[in-house]
Amino acid sequence: MHTALPSSVLLWNADELSDPPAAPCCLRSTRAGERAAVYQTGPGGGVVALVEFTADAEPRADGGWHAAVVVRPVAQPLPRAALLADDLLAPVFRHLRSRRRLPEAAGERLMALLDPAPR
């Protein structure tokens, strides 16, 4: 079974990770079935989960876009240092300020680092 690669990155703080929003902010182009990597901000930050969008993006009353998700924590979080040490991932994760797109090659690399088992 083919699993969709993450195509965006969401920034969450530790509170959001422990109590995930039912419909977090996302990109306007987000569609049901897409995935995103969740980057936990703050000390010890890194990729800690993947989300699967179960609905298309809808406008938020206070601006921006949101969509319902299923949160799947990763077995081994990928720390910021590992992300910045990788040539494909460093440009994406070096200056995170908000949600952003994840190029396909970077999504493939991220999944390989999160699940190093041979396929």
Backbone hydrogen bonds, N-H to C=O, Kabsch-Sander energy under -0.5 kcal/mol:
donor,donor_aa,acceptor,acceptor_aa,energy
7,S,35,R,-2.6
8,S,35,R,-0.5
9,V,100,R,-2.7
10,L,37,A,-2.9
12,W,10,L,-0.6
12,W,39,Y,-2.4
17,L,13,N,-1.8
18,S,14,A,-2.1
19,D,15,D,-1.9
26,C,65,W,-1.7
30,T,27,L,-1.8
33,G,53,F,-3.2
34,E,31,R,-1.9
35,R,5,L,-0.7
36,A,51,V,-1.9
37,A,8,S,-2.6
38,V,49,A,-3.1
39,Y,10,L,-3.2
39,Y,37,A,-0.6
40,Q,38,V,-0.6
40,Q,46,G,-3.0
41,T,12,W,-2.6
41,T,39,Y,-0.5
45,G,42,G,-1.5
46,G,40,Q,-1.1
47,V,78,L,-2.2
48,V,38,V,-2.4
48,V,46,G,-0.6
49,A,38,V,-1.1
50,L,72,R,-2.3
51,V,36,A,-2.6
52,E,70,V,-2.4
53,F,34,E,-2.7
53,F,51,V,-0.5
54,T,68,A,-2.4
55,A,68,A,-0.8
57,A,30,T,-2.4
58,E,66,H,-2.7
60,R,64,G,-2.3
63,G,60,R,-1.5
66,H,58,E,-2.4
67,A,24,P,-1.5
69,V,22,A,-1.3
70,V,52,E,-1.8
72,R,50,L,-3.2
74,V,48,V,-2.2
78,L,47,V,-2.5
80,R,45,G,-2.3
82,A,79,P,-0.6
83,L,79,P,-1.8
84,L,80,R,-2.8
85,A,81,A,-1.3
86,D,82,A,-0.5
86,D,83,L,-0.9
90,A,86,D,-2.8
92,V,89,L,-0.8
93,F,89,L,-2.3
94,R,90,A,-2.0
96,L,93,F,-0.7
100,R,9,V,-1.6
102,L,7,S,-2.4
107,G,103,P,-2.5
108,E,104,E,-2.5
109,R,105,A,-2.1
110,L,106,A,-2.7
111,M,107,G,-2.2
112,A,108,E,-2.0
113,L,109,R,-2.1
114,L,110,L,-2.2
115,D,111,M,-2.0
